[in-house]
Amino acid sequence: MTELSTAQRRLFHRWRHDPADGTRNVSLVLCLRGLLDRDRLRSAVLALLDRHEVLRSRFPVTGGHPGVEVRPTTEFKVESSEAHGNAVTVAEAYVRAGFDLTVAAVRAALIEAGPAEHLLVLAAHPIIADHASMDILCAELTEAFGRGGAATTRPATVDVVSSPVERQAFWRSVFDGVDPSLDLPTDRPRPAFSSQRRANMDHWLPGESARRVAEVSEVDTATVLLAAFGILLRRYTGKSDLVVGVLVDTLEEGHRVGTSTGAVPARLLVDGGQRANELLKHTHAARAVAHRHAPAEAVGAVPHQVGLAFRQPARAPQLPGLDVERLELGPATGLATAGLDLALSVVELPEGLRIDCDYDAEVFGAERISRLFGHLERVLDGMAAAPGSVVAALPMLTEAEEQRAARTWNATEVDYPAGATLPRLVAEQIAAAPDAVALRAEEDEVTYAALDRWADRLAARLLTAGVSRGDVVGVVTERTPELVAALLAVLRAGAAYLPLDPAYPDERLRLMLADARARVVLTTAGAADRISADGLVLVPVGSDGGSGPVGVDLPVTDPADLCYVIYTSGSTGRPKGVLLDQRGRVNNFTTFNQRFRVGAGDSVLSVAALGFDMTVYDVFGPLIAGATLVLSDPDRDRDPVHWLDLMTTHRVTVWHSVPALLDMLLFAAAELGVTALPDLRLVLLGGDWIPVDLADRVRALSPDAEVISLGGATEVSVDSMFYPIGEVDPRWPSIPYGRPGANQRAYVLDVDGHLAPVGVPGELYLGGLGLAWGYAGAGAQTAARFSPDPYAVPPGGRRYATGDLARYQSDGTLELLGRADLQVKIGGARIELGEVEAVLRELPEVSSAVAAPHRVNGIVVLVGYVVPEPGADLDAAGVRRRLARRLPAFMVPAVIVLLDRLPLTPNGKVDRKHLPPPHRTDS
């Protein structure tokens, strides 16, 4: 008695766990039509068993350990049965029945299906044979039957494989430093404990494209399928370095009947810049060398999440006097799928490619697998049409999918006042209701008529101070009526405003003014000391605008005029000034007000910071609708109790903020015992992740309130994405991002710049009427982020790369997943980690530094990780104090962690996943 091979030992233990399981049995099933010599056929089958000892193996257990014994051929026979009308069903049940491996691992039967029709069924457990073995036996049956039932005398071929030492050296060299994880997109979160629930789906693909590519590229069809699968995985995951399990069939290594050595991981390098024919050559080599160095046990700790097996079955034997058809029963291939996310088994038949996908049904839905088949066919067709094209240029989406994502889900064209500007729309409201209240702040009220006179006088003073149409004027005020008058005055003067938050550090304010080339600054007495007067003209706003000059004609504003320049965090270490025109704001605000019925009688509470673009709507949205803007006391700007007082006193109907501020309001209401906010009818939330339960908490106080999730980017429109939050499933990972608003466009693009399929993450691109001109004085950054939109209506538009990761849901609703770059949002503020890190590294005592968001006591905070220079004496509080002189408060890390060294990946990059958790004692 001999020992089992490694592969046989694994299969034996699996059999012991479930002896009745025959789902992985392999078979040779022939339909024989004509006058059959049964004795001759039985002799031919037994001759095959006699020729291949492995088929006669049994696996007795001695002393608790299995061994291998070879039984004599005389102990085997070909069974006989009848099954008129349902012979195929009987044959399939015969194939799938379990074995007692201690007795035998093969069986054969001849089933009579009719007077001149029989099914020959040879079934074997995978412990002794694989699919390729059945192909060999199919071919040899012709010779055995032709010799009258005697097997060929030609000796069976013995495998030629590499030595164990060679295999170990190979796997170490090929997989050194590889990250085998794919992070495939799923339809459901992965459970903590898998139930191993699996599902299966079959599909037929035309074989012409794959065969044409194989012929032109001088590779086999299996290589073409593996390369196409690699392209799919690249598009699905964004990874170029892939590990795929590839089944090794014995037929590829010689005419040996026996156990498959199983799937081995092949490393595929699928770069978007390489040509398809180059990828095919690389894939062919990777597959061949992986086969040579099987079995998989030599790989060690290199797992794989997906697999692909390929078969090209031998043709049916030519038996004299019989019409022979080979039937494919049982599994398509012998690929072991346990533990894999998904596995494709491909059988190449004359009529096409039979593809079987076995997948983890706990995380994948059937629709996703169905789409995968369509994508595979599209890639194969693209490779056949242009074998010399680069991988990144190959199509993957079906035409219907592309049409839906590019056109149908972006069919947002509506009419809007295209010839209007914000000052003109405000003037219309002033003319319609001059005595209506435009602003409320504490006990003060400003009517539309008073605001009109105030803004006119300020605009005239700006022109007298030398402001020309198209100039940029700085505005630095607290949140008071002066702020509203100043912004409206700048626009009436034909200029664009630059919001300057008085809370910003001196250096940042100076940088913004210089970068935007602002020469004039509107300021209140309380904020004037925040601006250096060197080279600048300071124009006081005044509580009533003062006595403006007489006889100054204000310019006629145009929709193409620059509206404002707003600065965001920059990855280069400098903030970026975003240039936005009037046209986009008019479209955004008018359609916004129409959609949510904002108008006379509404009161909007403004709580957003001056430097945050939410303030743009807070100021101009209500004014162009004839509504009232309610301003909080600057000294109580972040006091939710004060907000509650204002909402009750002024009967606020519209709330517009980041989720964190609404959470503060609701918490304060609960603490004070406030049980209702009956006037609140519209809650607009944007700028950050929305907790799944937040909408229900709002409706507990205001049952009729409409809660809307808003999305967008400073570079596009204040809010260009909308999602009405209705009934919420508490299992949702987040609130959906929504669909594009009026005259807005949204796309999710994969790693190669193609539209991504439903459910596959990609980078979010936004376009449409709200798009910014670009960044002030930063042509390279503008070119990197803004690009032509090939789907724009009308043609010639551009789109903006947000850096956000998103994916389509099946109805086109977008789901936001996080960031593709080193940008984060904390408390609604956009922070480029690169800018924070650049300022940290400029400290002379700092050797290296990174910044990262972390959750501390349930709150996401920014953490700075610092490695001091040798011998430097650094303290966390001192680092934060120095950062506060250069960065806004929201960009100063809440916690500073001192490290001896930064954790690195095998490739030498900072391993952000292994940064240690912070402790608040460091702050």
C-alpha positions, 0 to 999 in steps of 0.5 A: 500500500502506497501513500496519497499525494498531497492533492489526494490527501486533501480530497480524501479528508473532504470526502470523509467530511461528506461521503455522499457529496458527488458534485465534483465527480468527473465523467465521460458520458457518450450517447451511442445511436445504432446497433451496439455490440455491448460486449465489445464496448464493455471490454473496451471500457475495462481495457482502459481501467486495466491500462490506467492503474490509478482508476482502479485505486481504492483508499483503505484506512489503516491505523487512522491513516489512508493509503492507496491500493490498486485493485485487479481489473477483474473486480470491475464490471460495467453495470447495465440499466434501462431508462426509457424517456429519461436516460439523461436524468438517470445518467446525471444522477449516476454521475453525481452519486457519492463514492465509498473511496475505501472500496472504489473511486470509479464506476461505469454503466451502460444505460439503455435509452431506447431500441437503438440508443444507449448512454455509456457513463464512466464516473470517477471521484476527483481523487483519481481523475480530472476532466482532462483524464476523461478527455484522454479516456475518450480519445483512447476509447476509439482505439480500444473499441477498434481493437475489439476491446483491447487497450493500446500497448502504447505506454502512458506518459508520465508527468514531467514537473519541476522539483520541490526545490525549484518550485519553492524558489519560483514561488518566492521570486514571483510572489515576493511583495505581492498583495493578493487581496483584490477587494472585489466590489460586493452587493452586500457587506462581508459577514463576520462568519461565512456560511459558505452559501454559494450559487451558480450561474451558466452562460453561453458566449460566442466563441468567434472573438476569443478564437480570432484573438488566439489565432492572431496572437498565436496563443491558445484560447485559455490564455485569451480568456485569462487575459480578458478576465484580468482586464475585468478584474483591473476595471473592477478593482483598480489593481494592475498586479493581480493574483488569479487561481488557474486550474492545471489540467493533466492534459496540458502536461502529457497524456496522464490519467490522474488527479489534478494538481488543482489551481495554482495562483498565477500573477498577472500584470495588467497595465493600462498602457500595455497593448493587448497582444503584449498582455496576451504574451505575458499571460501565456508565459505566466500561465505556463510557468505556473503550471510547470511549478505546480502543485499549489502547496508550494506557494505557501502564503499566497492565496487567491480570491478568484479562479479561472479554469478552462477545458477544451474537451476531446471530440467524441470517439469514432466507433464503427457503426455508431453515431456518437455524441459526447454529453457534458454532465456534472461540473464544467471543470474541476476547479475547487471553489470553496473559499473563493469569491468567484470562479469561472469555469470555461468549456470551449465547445464547437458551438461556443464557450460554456461559462459557469460562474460559481460565486459567494452568494453571501456577498454577490447578487445574481445581477452582478454575475450576469453583468460580468458575463456581458463585460467579458463578451465585450472585452473579447469583442474589443480585443478581436476588433483591435488586437494592437490597442492598449488595454486602457482603450478596450471597451467593457460596458455593453452599449446599453449600459454605456447609454444609460450611464452617459445619457439616461441618468444625466438627462437633466436639461431644464429651462432656467433664467439663462440671461440673469445674474444674481444681482438682477434676480435680487433686484426683481424681488426688491421691486416685487416686495420692497418692504418684505424682511430680507435679513433678521439678526438678533433684534435687527431687521433689514428690508429688501428696500433697505438692503438695496440702498445699502448695497448700491452705496457700497457698490458705488464706493467700490467703483470709486476705490478703483474696482473694475468689472472682473476684479476680485474684492476681498470681504472680511466680516463677521456673520452680520447683515454687513456680510450680506450687503458686502457680497451683494455690493461686490456683485453689483459692482461687476466684481467677484468676491473673495470670502476671508474668514476672520478666524483664519491665520494671518499668513493664510489671509495674506496668501489668499489675497495675493493669490487672488490679486485682490487690491480692495477689501470690504471689512467691518470695524470688528474685522479690519485688524485682521487685514494688513493694509500694505498695498490694499484699499480697505473699504468699511462696510458700515452699518448703513453703508454710509453716504455713498457717492452720487452719480456713479453708474453701476455696470451691467452684470453678465451671466459669464461674469466671475461671481466669487473666488473661494479657497479650498485645501491644496495637496501641494501645501498651498490652498487653491482658489476656485473661480466660479461664474454667475451662470452656474449659481443662477442655474443652481439656486433658481432650480433649487428654490423651484424644486424645494418651493423656497419663496416668500414666507420662508426663513432660512437660518445660516450657520455655515462658515464664511469660507465654506461655499454653503454660505453662497446659497445661504445668502443668495438663495433666500434673496432671489426667492423673496425669503428671509435670511436669519443670521446668528449672533457672531459671539454665539456662532456655534451655540445650538441653544442659540440656534434653537432660540432663533428657530423658534423666534423667527419661525425658521422653515429651512435648515441648511448645514453639514450633518454635524451641526444638525446633530448638535442642534438635535442634541441640544433640543433633547437636553432642553426638552424641546419636543417639536419644531413645527415650522421646520419644513425643509432640512438640507444636509451636505458637505459630509457623511450623513448618519443613517439615523439623522433623518428619523431624529429630525422627523421626531421633532418635525414630522412633515419635514422633507430631509434632503441629502446634498452633494457636490464639490466647490469646483462645480456647484454648491449642491449638484447632487440630490437625494430625498431621504425617505424611509431608511434601512438601518443596515445601510452603510450610508445615505445614498449620494443621489442623482444630478440636479438640473443641468448637472451631470455625474459620471463614475469612471473606472481606473482606465477612464471608462464609465464604470458598471453598476456596483463597481467603484470608480472616481466621481466626475461632475459636470454641467452648468455649475463647473468652475473656470479652474484654479486661480493662477494654477494652470497645471492643477486646473488641467489635472482636474478639469477635462473635456466631457465627451458626453456633454450636452451641448457638446464642448463641456468639461467635467471635474475629477472630484477624487471621491470614490462612488458607484452606481446603484441599479437605478442610477442613484450614486453611492459615495464610498470615500476618497480616492486620494489623500483628501478627507472631510471632517466636520464638513470641511475639505482637508488635503492631507498633503497640505497639512503634511507639508506644513508639518514637515517644514518644522525644523525639528520634524524629520517626517510626518503624515496626517490621517483621520481617526475616530476618537471617542466616536468622533472623527478627528485629524491626527498628525503623526510626527517623527522628530529629528534625532535629538530634537525636543518636540512636544505635541502642544507646541506643534499644534500652536505653531501649526495654528499660525499657518493653518485654519483651525479645522486643518490643525490636527486635534491630536499629535502623535510622536513616533520613532518611525513611520510604518511602511509597506513592503514597497517602502510607502507609508502604511496608513492602515498601521498607524497607531490609534491616537490618545487624546492626551497627546493633544 
